[in-house]
Every structure is written in structure tokens, then in C-alpha cells.
Amino acid sequence: RQVEEGRKVGLGFSFAYNELLMAYEIFAIDPRAAGKRRLKVGDLLLSIDGVALGYKSQEQVQRLLDGPVGSVVIVSFGRLEAGKRKEGADRGMMEEEEGDALRRSE
């Protein structure tokens, strides 16, 4: 499918900053979302196209995720080990996933 010029779309998931974990956490995933098989609610966004998200605002993160329909973005994410979230987990207890190439779609 050709990349449409001018119109920008995201990847079909919602995220917010989790102050306890000091990271952006996915809290909802559209069933049609890119990467839905790998991404899970509760995953932490670590980088987008190699850009670390540590000190980025939510608006800056959204701009990194948004792009033309059909284009690809590389998203790295982490997942806390089962049960660790409720124990006051820190990011050291997290499994980091390699960057996934996700295609932006409508």
C-alpha cells in the first residue's frame, strides 16, 4: 500500500505517563492496532525509532509515534515480570523487548 502524503496516524494504542515507574505505559490497544499481538496493556514504551523517551513530554512522544499511513516506526518496549507491578516494582525487573517494526494504518 502506498504511503499517503500529509495525513498522519498513530499505531492504535493509548498511553500515559506512569509516575511510579517513571515511564510511558500502554493502557489501551485498539483491536486493529499495529503490533497488537506483541504489545500488551501495561507495557512500557522505551524508545521510538531509537529515540529514548526518558525526558520527553507526552506530546513529544505522540509526535514520534504519528506519521503517514503505511509508514513504519520502530518501537522498543519493556514488560514487567508477572506479579512485580504490585510489589512496588522498578524498571530493573523488566524484560526489554527488541525494537518492533510497526506499520501505521488507519
C-alpha positions in Angstrom: 0.0 0.0 0.0 1.3 3.4 -0.9 2.2 5.9 1.8 -0.4 8.8 1.9 1.1 12.2 1.9 0.2 14.8 4.5 -2.1 12.8 6.7 -0.7 11.4 10.0 -1.9 8.5 12.0 -0.6 6.7 15.1 -0.3 3.0 15.9 -3.7 2.4 17.6 -2.8 2.3 21.3 -3.2 4.8 24.1 -0.5 5.6 26.7 0.1 7.8 29.7 3.0 8.6 32.0 3.2 6.3 35.0 4.9 8.4 37.7 5.6 5.3 39.9 7.5 3.6 37.1 8.7 6.9 35.5 7.8 5.7 32.0 5.1 5.8 29.5 2.7 2.9 29.9 0.2 1.5 27.4 -3.3 1.4 28.9 -5.5 0.6 25.9 -5.0 -1.1 22.5 -7.4 -0.9 19.6 -8.1 -4.4 18.3 -7.0 -3.3 14.8 -3.7 -1.8 16.1 -0.3 -2.4 14.6 1.7 -4.8 16.7 -1.3 -5.8 18.8 -0.1 -9.4 19.0 3.1 -8.3 20.8 2.0 -5.2 22.6 0.1 -5.7 25.8 -1.7 -3.3 28.2 0.8 -2.4 30.9 3.9 -2.5 28.5 6.3 0.4 28.9 7.4 2.4 25.9 11.2 2.8 26.0 12.2 4.2 22.6 10.7 5.1 19.2 13.0 5.0 16.2 16.0 4.8 18.5 14.9 8.0 20.5 14.8 7.3 24.2 11.6 8.6 25.8 13.0 9.3 29.3 12.6 13.1 29.3 10.1 13.5 26.5 6.7 15.1 27.1 3.6 13.1 26.2 3.1 15.4 23.2 6.7 14.8 22.0 6.1 11.0 22.3 2.9 11.2 20.3 4.7 13.2 17.6 7.3 10.4 17.4 4.6 7.8 17.0 2.4 9.7 14.5 3.3 9.5 10.8 2.0 8.9 7.3 -0.4 6.0 6.7 1.6 2.9 5.7 5.0 4.2 7.1 6.9 2.1 9.6 8.2 3.0 13.1 10.5 1.0 15.3 9.1 0.8 18.9 11.1 -0.7 21.8 9.1 -1.6 24.9 9.5 -3.3 28.2 7.3 -5.7 30.2 7.5 -6.1 34.0 7.7 -9.7 35.1 4.4 -11.2 36.2 3.5 -10.1 39.8 6.3 -7.5 40.1 4.0 -4.5 39.4 2.1 -4.9 42.7 5.3 -5.2 44.7 6.4 -1.6 44.0 8.4 -2.8 41.0 11.2 -0.9 39.5 12.3 -0.9 35.9 15.2 -3.2 36.8 12.7 -6.1 37.0 11.6 -5.5 33.4 12.1 -7.7 30.3 13.2 -5.4 27.5 11.9 -6.3 24.0 13.9 -5.7 20.9 12.5 -2.9 18.7 9.4 -3.9 16.7 8.8 -2.5 13.2 5.1 -1.4 13.3 3.3 -0.1 10.3 1.0 2.9 10.8 -2.5 2.3 9.5 -6.0 3.8 9.7 
